[in-house]
Amino acid sequence: MISGRQDFSSLELPSLQNEETDHWQLVGRIVASRRFQRAPLLTRFLMHVCSETLQGRQAEITEYQIGVQVFDRPRNYRTVEDNIVRNYARQLRRRLAEYAADEGRDELYRIEIPLGGYVPLFVLQEPQCRTEETSSESHTVLPSMIESSTVMPSLIAPLIETSTLSTQRNSVWPGQVVRVAMLAMYTVLLVGVTATLLAHFQPARGAVQPTSALWTSLFRSPLNTFVVPSDSGFNLLEDLSQRQVRLGSYLKGDYLTLPLPAVDEHSQADLRTQEFTSFVDLQVVSAISRLPEVDPQRLFVRFPRDLRMDDLKTGNAVLIGSIGSNPWAELVQRNLNFRISYSIERQQAWVDNINPKPSEASHYESLWTEPAHPTYAVIAYQPNLAGTGHLLLIEGLDVAGTQAAADALLHGETLRPVMRAARQTNGELRPFEVLLQSTSIQSNAANTQVVAFRIE
């Protein structure tokens, strides 16, 4: 067996046939690609299952053996209590599909790991079909299933790789412990999928929308566009540990070691390894995927923990959530006039207006503890990190704020004055940022209006 502690980059396999050698070289190109360069555990996972397969030891590729050999679990660990292999397998399948659709579209073979097991398959790609075959796997945007108000969790679960948890910086605090959050994960799909809420995010059909030029710039460019929902598990880790984590620490994985004294080990492992996101964010992703401007070949849904700095240099991106639930928002927000801040200790969030105009306040605050209260959101359209594309930031002080911002972007007349002011004579948009105010009533937004905006 191959030890999980071994340096896989130097691993050589004995007595391979010509075709098997080609397969092993493909593995090497995949793990050297940008999707795997900063993912050592996924690299170890892929190298382990491929080396076992190519040496004829498929029978030893089990969840237990992977846990021991790749993830250094003890010999007495139980897979029913520790799902780390299943979680990483989902990520691995997604990244393999993305590689095949992008960097590996000209490869003779692609690697697949079928559901229900961990034995990889080396699948021959027909040159004329390579992109088409992999495009459906590389997009986690689905959601005709989500649109139904009667759909059951047992039908949704196999389709959504990111588990849903309806918490986004609003009401979960250490005294309630993580059990409430875990129950919410399962009940939100039963009580949250309603026709009324979905109507907020159904893009209007027919008439040209005020934001059509914005969506065209994001989805009709030659660049890939990444849609990045919030990391609600990270949000909970901050709340339960009473500590704030910035982007630099997030990229290093420091949030995985935050102390959680009131949480049992099993729940800690779930929060640290599983990909939870807000149900509102899933609705936004679903609505965006149905926009007429979207090119499905270039649309990718990427969980924040899987996003890379290079993605924001070489592509467009839609970032959903504020810095407390999507740390990547920090990259955009640092250059804005309207900046969201929050205090875990005070259970408050607010928007700082760095350079207020005479009719504007310098500070807009929201009180989460009130059942009905004003809430705020920021929408920002900015260049990507290399200046070759664009980033769209959709961030609210709470779920109602994010809902209000998405609703304004997807339909209605709220943003028409902003779009008119930002539009250049050639039809393109100048960078802009908007501060919105709405009323949060039981975490639903109402009466959304523009408080202020800036055009660069």
Secondary structure, DSSP 8 states (H G I E B T S, - for coil): ---TTS-GGG---SS--HHHHHHHHHHHHHHTSTTTTT-HHHHHHHHHHHHHHHTT-GGG--HHHHHHHTT---TT--TTT--HHHHHHHHHHHHHHHHHHTTTTT-SEEEE--TT----EEEE--GGGHHHHHHHHH-----TTTT-TT--HHHHTTT-SSEE---SSSS--GGGHHHHHHHHHHHHHHHS--HHHHHTT----SS--TTHHHHHHHHSSSS-EEEE---HHHHHHHHHHT----HHHHHHTGGGG---TTS-HHHHHHHHHS-EE-HHHHHHHHHHHT-TT--GGGEEE--GGG--TTHHHHSEEEEES-TTT-TTHHHHHTT-SEEEEEETTTTEEEEEESS--TTS-SEEEEETTSSEEEEEEEEEEEE-TTSSSEEEEEEESSHHHHHHHHHHHHSSSTTHHHHHHHB-TTS-B--EEEEEEEEEETTEEEEEEEEEEEE-
